[in-house]
Amino acid sequence: MIVSGKNYARNRSSFQTYRRIQGTLGGSKVIGIGTVELQVRRSPASKETGKLVLEDVLHIPTAICNGVNITQAIDCIKDLGMVLHGAM
């Protein structure tokens, strides 16, 4: 899901680096923080992929789904030279 706040993931297995922390975000319990690396297609028509690296991702096991900050995602996509459909 695209979010306006912090990046978060619900599955511990998503993290490449990880350290335990304790806290809350919007009433949800945060139990860790780390780096998540995602392999993403450069465009829907391409089989070529790039690595999207998200740092300081919160681990919230009770989240309904993963959340990616829209601004950070767009910046990473541009850095990878990926196609943004519907963008200017």
Secondary structure, DSSP 4 states (H G I P E B T S, - for coil): -EESS--EES-GGGEEEEEEEEEEETTEEEEEEEEEEEEEESSTT---EEEEEEEEEEE-TT-SS-BEEHHHHHHHHHHTT---TT--
